[in-house]
Amino acid sequence: MFNKEKVKLGIAPIAWTNDDLPDLGKENTFEQCVSEMALAGFTGSEVGNKYPKDPEVLKKALELRGVEICNQWFSSFLITKPFEEVEKEFRAQLTFLKAMGAKIIGASEQSHSVQGMQDTPIFGHKYVMNDEEWDTFCTGMNKLGKIAKEEYGISLTFHHHMGTVVQNPDEVERMMENTDPEYVSLLFDTGHFTYCGADPLEMVKKYVSRIKHVHLKDIRPEVVEKVKNENLSFLEGVRLGTFTVPGDGCIDFDPIFKVLEDAGYEGYMLVEAEQDPAKANPLEYAIKARKFIAEKTGL
């Protein structure tokens, strides 16, 4: 069984309000979001656009509900911006996360990303890095990871993501081989591996020793087919319901949980399932996810 002292459960605010599609859940307030997270039985949250920017204000609101910040997305632009510029933004975010007591920062390389482009099909249009860009990217990630660990006590986990330069298994492999395990870990996302056609079980087995943060999301395969066949964008897919909470789609989570459990995984497992809150009530789906995880893991 997972060690309840060392494995915690969180949920992302993106189910309540989508930062990339602000009309989705625009009526849901920060207070409602974090109250419902707590009500559903989660103790961790990532950071949404509606969250107070002042650590003291945010901390107070979360402490009232028994919730803490466990990670925050960071958009890096290592292959398109000067390193100093990326570092400055990275340090500002690390300062905020340290003040919040968070131990993880989740970086995603957003240079040339098509994930936020509403009119660009998600399949067949991603950018592919050349050797020089790979070198710049991996060197930059190592530098950022070193800063995070040695100066802030925070682990950098890399978030492979649809529509970005690190999406497919071969790209994840190249990144993992060319970054220092001391400074760069993997943010393992069941949904993004499945979406791109990879087997999440194979991926968790391969990288379990370097996974420091987990995103649990499920996939509706019929929506992925529609996105493929009709050349839809990533965000159009989100609106249609590509993603859902674990247990509500096609992914078999039992063996994935077993690999993490057997490896003695420590840290957060976080439900991150962005869909339209008008179609999928966030509290209802949060409770559904929490029950599923309890049933499968005993957590």
C-alpha positions as CSV (number, residue, x, y, z in Angstrom):
1,M,0.0,0.0,0.0
2,F,1.0,3.6,-0.5
3,N,2.4,5.3,2.6
4,K,-0.4,7.7,3.7
5,E,2.2,9.9,5.5
6,K,4.2,10.3,2.3
7,V,1.7,10.2,-0.6
8,K,-0.8,13.0,-0.7
9,L,-3.7,13.8,-3.0
10,G,-4.4,17.0,-4.7
11,I,-6.6,18.5,-7.4
12,A,-6.1,21.3,-9.9
13,P,-8.3,24.4,-10.1
14,I,-8.5,23.9,-13.9
15,A,-11.7,21.8,-13.4
16,W,-13.4,24.9,-11.9
17,T,-11.9,27.7,-14.1
18,N,-9.7,27.2,-17.2
19,D,-6.9,29.7,-17.4
20,D,-6.4,29.0,-21.2
21,L,-10.2,29.2,-21.9
22,P,-11.3,31.9,-19.4
23,D,-15.0,31.6,-20.4
24,L,-15.0,28.0,-19.0
25,G,-16.0,28.4,-15.4
26,K,-15.7,32.2,-15.4
27,E,-18.6,32.2,-12.8
28,N,-16.6,30.0,-10.3
29,T,-14.8,32.1,-7.7
30,F,-11.5,31.2,-6.0
31,E,-13.3,30.6,-2.7
32,Q,-15.8,28.2,-4.2
33,C,-13.0,26.3,-6.0
34,V,-10.8,25.7,-2.9
35,S,-13.8,25.1,-0.6
36,E,-15.0,22.4,-3.0
37,M,-11.5,20.8,-3.2
38,A,-11.5,20.5,0.5
39,L,-15.1,19.2,0.6
40,A,-14.2,16.5,-1.9
41,G,-11.4,15.3,0.4
42,F,-8.2,16.8,-1.3
43,T,-5.4,18.4,0.6
44,G,-3.3,19.8,-2.2
45,S,-3.8,22.3,-5.0
46,E,-1.9,23.8,-7.9
47,V,-2.2,27.5,-8.7
48,G,-4.9,29.1,-10.8
49,N,-5.2,32.6,-12.2
50,K,-7.9,33.5,-9.7
51,Y,-5.7,32.7,-6.7
52,P,-4.5,35.6,-4.6
53,K,-0.9,36.6,-5.6
54,D,0.0,37.6,-2.1
55,P,1.3,34.5,-0.3
56,E,-0.1,35.6,3.1
57,V,-3.6,36.1,1.7
58,L,-3.5,32.8,-0.2
59,K,-2.0,30.9,2.7
60,K,-4.7,32.1,5.1
61,A,-7.5,31.1,2.7
62,L,-6.0,27.6,2.1
63,E,-5.2,26.9,5.8
64,L,-8.8,27.6,6.7
65,R,-9.7,24.7,4.4
66,G,-6.8,22.4,5.2
67,V,-5.3,22.7,1.7
68,E,-1.8,23.5,0.6
69,I,-0.1,24.5,-2.7
70,C,1.9,21.5,-4.0
71,N,3.1,22.7,-7.4
72,Q,2.7,25.5,-10.0
73,W,3.0,25.4,-13.8
74,F,6.0,27.3,-15.2
75,S,6.2,28.2,-18.9
76,S,9.9,28.1,-20.0
77,F,11.1,29.5,-23.3
78,L,14.6,28.2,-23.2
79,I,15.0,27.8,-27.0
80,T,13.4,31.2,-27.9
81,K,14.4,33.6,-25.2
82,P,17.7,34.5,-23.5
83,F,18.4,32.3,-20.5
84,E,18.6,35.3,-18.1
85,E,15.0,36.3,-19.0
86,V,13.7,32.8,-18.3
87,E,15.8,32.6,-15.1
88,K,14.3,35.9,-13.8
89,E,10.7,34.7,-14.2
90,F,11.7,31.3,-12.8
91,R,13.2,32.8,-9.6
92,A,10.1,35.0,-9.1
93,Q,7.9,31.9,-9.2
94,L,10.2,29.9,-6.9
95,T,10.2,32.8,-4.4
96,F,6.4,32.6,-4.4
97,L,6.3,28.8,-4.1
98,K,8.9,28.8,-1.3
99,A,6.7,31.2,0.6
100,M,3.8,28.9,0.1
101,G,5.8,25.9,1.4
102,A,5.6,24.0,-2.0
103,K,8.2,21.5,-2.9
104,I,7.6,21.2,-6.6
105,I,7.7,23.4,-9.7
106,G,6.3,21.9,-12.9
107,A,8.1,23.3,-16.0
108,S,6.9,23.0,-19.6
109,E,8.9,24.3,-22.6
110,Q,6.4,26.6,-24.4
111,S,8.6,27.7,-27.2
112,H,6.7,27.1,-30.5
113,S,3.9,25.4,-28.5
114,V,0.6,24.9,-30.3
115,Q,-1.4,23.8,-27.2
116,G,-2.9,27.3,-26.7
117,M,-3.6,28.0,-30.4
118,Q,-7.3,27.7,-30.9
119,D,-7.1,27.2,-34.7
120,T,-4.1,24.9,-35.0
121,P,-4.8,21.2,-35.1
122,I,-3.2,19.4,-32.1
123,F,-2.1,16.4,-34.2
124,G,0.6,16.9,-36.9
125,H,1.5,20.5,-36.2
126,K,3.9,20.4,-33.2
127,Y,7.4,21.8,-33.5
128,V,10.4,19.4,-33.6
129,M,13.7,20.7,-32.1
130,N,17.0,20.4,-34.0
131,D,20.1,19.1,-32.3
132,E,21.3,22.6,-31.3
133,E,17.9,23.4,-29.8
134,W,17.9,20.1,-27.9
135,D,21.3,21.1,-26.4
136,T,20.1,24.6,-25.4
137,F,16.9,23.1,-23.9
138,C,18.6,20.3,-21.8
139,T,21.4,22.6,-20.6
140,G,18.8,25.2,-19.6
141,M,16.7,22.7,-17.8
142,N,19.7,21.5,-15.8
143,K,20.6,25.1,-14.9
144,L,17.0,25.8,-13.8
145,G,16.8,22.6,-11.8
146,K,20.1,23.4,-10.0
147,I,18.8,26.9,-9.0
148,A,15.5,25.4,-7.8
149,K,17.1,22.7,-5.7
150,E,20.2,24.4,-4.3
151,E,18.8,27.9,-3.7
152,Y,15.1,27.3,-2.9
153,G,14.8,23.6,-1.8
154,I,12.3,23.0,-4.6
155,S,12.4,20.1,-7.2
156,L,12.0,20.9,-10.9
157,T,9.7,18.4,-12.5
158,F,9.2,18.5,-16.3
159,H,5.7,18.3,-17.7
160,H,5.5,16.5,-21.0
161,H,2.5,18.0,-22.8
162,M,0.5,17.7,-26.0
163,G,1.5,20.3,-28.6
164,T,4.9,21.1,-27.1
165,V,8.4,20.2,-28.1
166,V,8.5,17.4,-25.5
167,Q,5.3,15.4,-26.2
168,N,6.1,12.0,-27.6
169,P,8.0,9.1,-25.8
170,D,11.1,9.6,-27.9
171,E,11.3,13.2,-26.9
172,V,10.7,12.4,-23.3
173,E,13.5,9.8,-23.5
174,R,15.9,12.3,-25.1
175,M,15.2,14.9,-22.5
176,M,15.6,12.3,-19.6
177,E,18.9,11.0,-21.1
178,N,20.4,14.5,-21.5
179,T,19.3,16.0,-18.1
180,D,20.8,15.5,-14.7
181,P,18.6,13.3,-12.4
182,E,19.9,15.4,-9.5
183,Y,18.2,18.5,-10.9
184,V,15.5,17.4,-13.4
185,S,12.6,15.0,-12.6
186,L,9.5,14.0,-14.5
187,L,6.0,15.2,-13.9
188,F,4.2,12.0,-15.1
189,D,0.9,12.7,-16.7
190,T,-1.3,9.7,-17.5
191,G,-3.6,11.7,-19.9
192,H,-0.9,13.4,-22.0
193,F,0.9,10.1,-22.6
194,T,-2.3,8.4,-23.6
195,Y,-3.4,11.3,-25.8
196,C,-0.2,11.2,-27.9
197,G,-0.6,7.4,-28.4
198,A,1.9,6.3,-25.8
199,D,1.2,3.6,-23.1
200,P,1.2,5.3,-19.7
201,L,2.0,2.0,-18.0
202,E,5.1,1.5,-20.1
203,M,6.2,5.1,-19.4
204,V,5.6,4.9,-15.6
205,K,7.7,1.6,-15.5
206,K,10.5,3.2,-17.5
207,Y,10.8,6.5,-15.5
208,V,9.4,5.7,-12.0
209,S,12.7,6.3,-10.3
210,R,12.7,9.9,-11.6
211,I,9.0,10.8,-11.1
212,K,8.4,13.4,-8.4
213,H,4.9,14.6,-9.3
214,V,1.9,12.8,-10.8
215,H,-1.0,14.2,-12.8
216,L,-4.0,11.8,-12.9
217,K,-6.3,12.4,-15.7
218,D,-8.4,10.1,-17.9
219,I,-9.1,10.2,-21.6
220,R,-12.4,9.8,-23.6
221,P,-11.0,8.0,-26.6
222,E,-14.0,8.9,-28.8
223,V,-13.3,12.6,-28.3
224,V,-9.6,12.0,-29.2
225,E,-10.7,10.3,-32.4
226,K,-13.0,13.3,-33.2
227,V,-10.1,15.7,-32.6
228,K,-7.9,13.6,-34.9
229,N,-10.4,13.1,-37.7
230,E,-11.7,16.7,-37.7
231,N,-8.2,18.4,-37.3
232,L,-9.3,20.1,-34.1
233,S,-7.0,22.1,-31.7
234,F,-6.0,21.0,-28.2
235,L,-8.4,23.6,-26.7
236,E,-11.3,22.6,-28.9
237,G,-10.7,19.0,-27.6
238,V,-10.8,20.3,-24.0
239,R,-14.2,21.9,-24.7
240,L,-15.5,18.7,-26.2
241,G,-14.3,16.6,-23.2
242,T,-11.0,15.0,-24.2
243,F,-10.1,14.8,-20.5
244,T,-12.0,13.6,-17.5
245,V,-11.2,12.4,-14.0
246,P,-9.5,9.0,-13.4
247,G,-12.0,6.2,-13.6
248,D,-14.3,8.0,-16.1
249,G,-12.3,7.2,-19.3
250,C,-10.3,4.4,-21.0
251,I,-7.1,4.3,-18.9
252,D,-6.4,1.3,-16.7
253,F,-5.1,2.9,-13.5
254,D,-4.6,-0.3,-11.4
255,P,-1.2,-1.3,-12.8
256,I,0.0,2.3,-12.9
257,F,-0.8,2.7,-9.2
258,K,0.9,-0.6,-8.5
259,V,4.2,0.5,-10.2
260,L,4.2,3.7,-8.2
261,E,3.4,1.9,-5.0
262,D,6.0,-0.8,-5.5
263,A,8.6,1.9,-6.2
264,G,7.8,3.6,-2.9
265,Y,6.6,6.8,-4.7
266,E,6.5,9.8,-2.4
267,G,4.8,13.1,-3.1
268,Y,1.6,14.3,-4.6
269,M,-0.8,12.5,-7.0
270,L,-2.9,15.3,-8.4
271,V,-6.2,15.1,-10.3
272,E,-5.9,17.4,-13.3
273,A,-8.8,17.0,-15.6
274,E,-9.8,20.1,-17.5
275,Q,-13.2,20.0,-19.0
276,D,-16.2,22.3,-19.3
277,P,-17.6,22.8,-15.8
278,A,-21.0,23.5,-17.2
279,K,-21.1,19.9,-18.5
280,A,-19.1,18.3,-15.7
281,N,-19.9,19.8,-12.4
282,P,-16.5,20.3,-10.7
283,L,-17.5,19.2,-7.2
284,E,-19.3,16.2,-8.5
285,Y,-16.3,15.1,-10.6
286,A,-13.9,15.9,-7.8
287,I,-15.9,13.6,-5.4
288,K,-16.0,10.9,-8.2
289,A,-12.2,11.1,-8.6
290,R,-11.6,11.0,-4.8
291,K,-13.8,7.9,-4.4
292,F,-12.0,6.2,-7.3
293,I,-8.6,6.9,-5.9
294,A,-9.6,5.7,-2.4
295,E,-11.0,2.5,-3.9
296,K,-8.0,1.7,-5.9
297,T,-5.2,2.8,-3.6
298,G,-6.6,3.0,0.0
299,L,-5.5,6.6,0.2
